[in-house]
Amino acid sequence: MSRFMDIDWIITIAAVAGLLGLTVYAGWKSGRPRKDSVKPQWVSWPFVTVFAGALLAFAVIHAFNLMGFHTGQNTTGRYGG
């Protein structure tokens, strides 16, 4: 089985695609003018944009880690053993 067809890659690519779509949609939705209505708005679209963007950043960092780049702290650094 290929290294790039591993289940980790499939889940990570699906998460990146889904979160990218959610971030773009929420950004578009938060930029639209509000409708004048009595009903409350149940979803805070600016919050969804920021939250999905943050999760997207974590998913991209996870993809870099799967590629072999080390993005974490050194365990033998300042406080490591």
C-alpha positions in Angstrom: 0.0 0.0 0.0 1.3 3.4 -0.9 2.4 5.8 1.9 0.0 8.5 0.6 -3.0 6.3 0.6 -2.8 5.6 4.3 -5.9 6.3 6.4 -4.2 9.2 8.1 -3.8 10.9 4.8 -7.3 10.3 3.7 -8.8 11.7 7.0 -6.4 14.7 6.9 -7.1 15.6 3.3 -10.9 15.2 4.0 -10.6 17.4 7.0 -8.5 20.1 5.2 -11.1 20.1 2.3 -14.1 20.3 4.6 -12.6 22.9 6.9 -11.5 25.0 3.9 -15.0 24.8 2.5 -16.6 25.7 5.9 -14.2 28.6 6.3 -15.0 30.1 2.9 -18.7 29.6 3.3 -18.8 31.1 6.8 -16.7 34.0 5.6 -19.1 34.6 2.7 -22.1 34.2 5.1 -20.7 36.6 7.7 -20.1 39.3 5.0 -23.7 39.4 3.9 -26.0 42.0 5.3 -28.5 40.9 7.9 -32.1 40.5 7.1 -34.5 42.7 9.0 -36.5 40.2 10.8 -37.7 39.4 14.3 -36.2 36.0 14.4 -32.8 35.7 16.1 -29.7 34.6 14.2 -28.7 31.3 15.7 -25.3 31.0 14.2 -22.5 33.5 14.7 -20.9 33.3 11.3 -17.8 35.4 12.2 -17.1 33.0 15.1 -17.5 30.0 12.8 -15.1 31.6 10.3 -12.4 32.1 13.0 -13.0 28.7 14.6 -12.9 26.8 11.3 -9.8 28.7 10.2 -8.0 27.8 13.4 -8.9 24.1 12.9 -7.8 24.4 9.3 -4.4 25.6 10.5 -4.1 22.6 12.8 -5.1 20.2 10.0 -2.4 21.8 7.7 0.2 21.5 10.4 -0.8 17.9 10.9 -0.4 17.3 7.1 3.2 18.7 7.3 3.9 16.4 10.2 2.7 13.4 8.1 5.1 14.5 5.4 7.9 14.2 7.8 8.6 17.8 8.8 9.0 18.3 12.5 6.8 21.2 13.6 6.8 20.6 17.4 9.2 21.5 20.2 12.4 19.7 20.7 12.1 17.3 23.6 15.8 17.8 24.4 15.5 21.6 24.4 15.3 24.0 27.3 13.0 22.0 29.6 13.2 18.6 28.0 15.0 15.6 29.5 
